Amino acid sequence: MVNIIIYCHYNIGMNQRKRKAKLMMETKGHCSQIDQNSFSVRSQTNLNNHYIVSKTGNGLKCQCKDHNCRKADCKHIKIVLEIIKKNKCYRNNTFRIMERSQLKLCKYCDSGRLRKDGFRKNKNGKVRIFECLDCKKKFSSNFGFEKMRYNPVLITRALQMYYSGMSVRDIADCFEQEEIDVSYRAVYDWVKKYSKMTHNYLKGIVPRVSETWRTDEIFMKISGVQKLQYSMLDHETRFMITQYVANTKGTEDVTPMFREAMMIADKIPTTLISDGAANFHKAWKENYKAKNFLWKDTEHIRHIHMKGDKNNNRMERLNGTIRDREVSYRGIKKMDSPLFEGFQTFYNFSKKHGGINGKTPAEMAKIQVDGKNKWKTIIQNASLYRENSI
């Protein structure tokens, strides 16, 4: 069995395998799911032939020669990867974001025929260099952290500390106690850079959320001016589907969040729970009512109580978490700050929740992140991702 790692995209432009996969996906019947772990992908050259792509503990494997000879992430694997990522398969299929350290594919051509080509030395140690035997290009193994002065463990630790509630100055002080010279400005630069990078990658993965969503808003100061941060939360998985910062409580301010949540989850909820604000009801009526994918009418529960079945306690718990982090958020200068996106990544993929048995919302939504350092795994994959890869 050839171990090919799955669920990564690359930032070097669309190579030949990606171009072919995209062309194949434009035709009907290009792929079908046989069972939970097997897919049948039609041949591009002979429409009567099909290749079986199977899920294994180490990724996807395919019957084609490209996969078996070059150990490549072939076009058939790329098609199946995209189907799983877009939630177009069986309900119990899980999308895996795998550790880059396990991935043995060329970042330029996706070939698995690599050889080690020594190390590149820097101030913090050595970085492994690989050479692709097919395209002859060389690349380092330090994906996502290229040209960074500090090692990935230190950077990702700072991200976790920041979104857990510490300020950048407190984080710098903690590193100083360990005799690590890191300025608070460097910490803030890491937060801005990797918050944007990871969010752009993760928003392309469709979470398997339930049919009941919750929404609410909290007030937050940005550049000294009071704004509103709206959030959409899944009831069952606690997955924060999306968020939006607006100036007022008007319907036109909350509507973009409703539409984005629908696109991210690729569905419309059967039930929406909110407070009695008129803007939520109008936005629900315009975007969700009588448009459910099962053609059932949707319900908006807006007369909620502090206790009993009709409450918004899970949404208020999210608001409380945001409030706890507001201290470290001080100094936000603009409404589209990447710090909001970074918190969403932290909340969904890194923070363990007691209400769901110590799991992350991403795990509940069938998105698995390999390794204990979730930030590192996501950053490594995000650095190789591009929306037009397929």
SULWOJO-V417094 format. One line per field, one symbol per residue. phi: phi as a letter, one per 20 degrees, with the letter a starting at -180 (. if undefined). psi: psi as a letter, one per 20 degrees, with the letter a starting at -180 (. if undefined). burial: I if it has 9 or more other C-alpha atoms within 8 Angstrom, else O. Layout:
BEGIN
phi->???
psi->???
burial->???
END
This chain:
BEGIN
phi->.eededmcccdeofeffffffffffedfmfbbeebfdccddfffecfeecdeddecfdpdcceffgffeeleefffffffgffffemdcggefdeddefffefccffdcmfeeccfcncdecfdpdcfddcefeemedbeeefncfmefdfgfffffffffffepeeffffffffffemdeceffffffffffefffffffffeeefeeeeddcbaccebeclmdfcddeccceffemfefabbdcecdfffeeggffffffffelacfeccdbeeffffffffffddflcffemdfeddeceecfcnfecdffffffgfffffefffegnfdbfegffffffffffedceedffcmmeegfffemcddfnfeffffffffffdebgefc
psi->ppopqrlqrqkjroaghhgghgghiiqqkhqqpgahjqqppqqhhoiiqqpppqprijbqqqirhgghgikqnrhhhhggghgghjkkaqhjppppoqphhipmqpigjjqjnqqplbqpqahjbqpppqppigijqqqrjlpikpjphqqhggghhhggggiiiqrhhhghhghhhjkonpqhhgghhgggghggghghghiipoqnrajpqqqrqqqqpokjpprpoqqpppggijpogrrpprhakqhhhhghggghhhhgikrpqhpppaajphhggghghhhhpkjqijkqqrpooimrrhrahmrkhhhhgghhggghihgiiqjpiqhkpihghhhggghhihppphilkjrqhgghjkopoqqhnggggggghhhjqphkh.
burial->OOIIIIIIIIIOOIOOIIIIIIOIIOOOOIIOIOOOOIIIIIIOOOOOOIIIIIIOOOIIIIIOOIIIOIIIIIIIIIIIIIIIIIIOOOOOIOIIIIIIOOIIIIIIIIIIIIOOOOOIOOOOOOIIIIIIIOOOOOOIIOIIIOOOOOIOOOIIOIIIIIIOIIIIOOIIOOIIOOOOOIOIOOIIOIIIOIIIIIIIIIOIIIIIIIOIIIIIIOOOOIOOOIIIIIIIIIIOIIIIIIIIIIOOIOIOIIIIIIIIIIOIIOOIIIIIIIIIOOIIIIIIOOIIIOIIOOOIIIOIIIOIOOOOOIIIOOIIOOIOOOOOIIIIIOOIOOOOIIIOIIIIIIIIIIOOIOOIOOIIIIIIIIIIIIOOOIIIIIIIIIIIIIOOII
END
